Amino acid sequence: MLRRILAVVVGLIVGSICITIVEKIGHYLYPPPAEAATGDMEALKAYINDAPFMALFFIILAYAIAAVVSGFTASKISDNGKSTAAVICGIFFLLMTIYMMASLPTPIWFWILGILVWGLVFAGHKLALKTKKI
């Protein structure tokens, strides 16, 4: 039981690190205005409305990588052959994504991909099953 709880916690941490790294790369390539970077929600909302497609797509890319990595990590650590730990990570990230999308004026394509991408935790789980034990 403790191993499965640890698997979820580590999966969430690793997924969050993936999101942070990929979003930082996206912000390097498509820098937001200084006001949006300081946490001003109105400036961030204005930036989202005018942001280039690739600036927003980097966020989806971050979610996709995080989904696979967190699903892989959680499944590998839980080591029980079940997708439960990966699914819990995916549900947590999905809820956080929905909250973020509801808070900011994101386009419809972002909503669709932002929700669907978390299904990739199953790809991470399957990949964990196919690799050798740690």
C-alpha atoms as one frame of an Amber mdcrd trajectory, in Angstrom:
protein
   0.000   0.000   0.000   2.772   2.437   0.941   4.560   1.637  -2.316   1.445
   2.547  -4.339   1.011   5.838  -2.475   4.676   6.627  -3.056   4.220   5.732
  -6.739   1.459   8.316  -7.117   3.393  11.010  -5.242   6.557  10.438  -7.270
   4.536  10.282 -10.497   2.986  13.658  -9.682   6.360  15.186  -8.815   8.051
  13.868 -11.963   5.111  14.975 -14.115   5.212  18.450 -12.579   8.939  18.691
 -13.266   8.331  17.721 -16.917   5.645  20.383 -17.264   7.911  23.007 -15.715
  10.866  22.193 -17.969   8.895  22.114 -21.227   6.939  25.265 -20.336  10.215
  27.055 -19.512  11.503  26.104 -22.965   8.265  27.423 -24.461   8.594  30.673
 -22.503  12.183  30.995 -23.693  11.121  30.627 -27.332   7.883  32.631 -26.949
   8.434  34.960 -23.994   5.310  36.308 -22.312   5.150  40.022 -21.501   6.756
  41.034 -18.201   3.350  41.785 -16.647   2.099  38.258 -17.372   5.275  36.724
 -15.970   4.826  38.510 -12.628   1.500  36.815 -11.930  -0.903  39.571 -13.012
  -3.971  37.531 -14.042  -5.410  40.250 -16.276  -2.114  40.552 -18.160  -1.941
  36.765 -18.437  -5.492  36.621 -19.828  -4.607  39.293 -22.385  -1.467  37.378
 -23.352  -3.384  34.107 -23.817  -5.783  35.866 -26.201  -2.898  37.150 -28.345
  -0.356  34.355 -27.860   1.034  32.611 -30.929  -0.225  29.094 -31.589   3.130
  27.521 -30.733   3.281  29.315 -27.375   0.076  27.552 -26.357   1.032  24.315
 -28.094   4.145  24.086 -25.928   1.808  23.788 -22.949  -0.016  20.873 -24.596
   3.361  19.326 -25.422   4.365  19.716 -21.764   1.167  17.964 -20.697   1.752
  15.117 -23.170   5.299  14.490 -21.988   4.217  14.745 -18.348   1.387  12.268
 -18.938   3.675   9.621 -20.403   6.440  10.171 -17.847   4.134  10.286 -14.817
   2.226   7.208 -16.001   5.492   5.368 -16.594   6.994   6.404 -13.256   3.904
   5.662 -11.187   3.407   2.261 -12.822   7.073   1.344 -12.517   7.207   2.216
  -8.820   3.870   0.596  -7.937   5.130  -2.588  -9.644   1.787  -4.387  -9.475
   0.902  -4.490 -13.179  -2.196  -2.348 -12.661  -2.747   1.105 -14.099  -4.251
   2.505 -10.878  -1.285   4.698  -9.888  -0.962   6.057 -13.430  -4.693   6.785
 -13.622  -4.641   8.654 -10.310  -1.795  10.821 -11.623  -3.707  11.418 -14.856
  -6.909  12.373 -13.028  -5.051  14.785 -10.752  -3.329  16.482 -13.693  -6.584
  16.499 -15.682  -8.404  18.312 -12.872  -5.581  20.851 -12.597  -5.696  21.365
 -16.374  -9.458  21.927 -16.355  -9.078  24.427 -13.508  -6.387  26.301 -15.451
  -8.435  26.305 -18.658 -11.519  27.554 -16.801  -9.468  30.338 -15.192  -7.945
  31.575 -18.449  -9.539  32.277 -21.847  -8.086  29.305 -23.701  -9.274  28.429
 -27.226 -11.482  25.413 -27.885  -8.673  23.380 -29.497  -6.697  23.827 -26.277
  -9.646  22.470 -24.271  -9.944  19.416 -26.492  -6.241  18.579 -26.540  -5.790
  19.589 -22.899  -8.337  16.996 -21.846  -7.415  14.226 -24.299  -3.667  14.413
 -23.700  -3.939  13.032 -20.168  -5.005   9.702 -21.623  -1.332   9.270 -22.461
  -0.785   8.077 -18.885  -1.956   4.728 -20.279   0.862   4.838 -22.843   3.301
   5.458 -19.996   1.772   2.564 -18.073   2.059   0.200 -21.058   5.652   1.306
 -21.610   6.434   0.576 -17.951   5.020  -2.925 -18.311   7.212  -3.619 -21.347
  10.492  -2.514 -19.757  12.648  -4.474 -17.358  12.208  -4.147 -13.623  14.154
  -1.472 -11.810
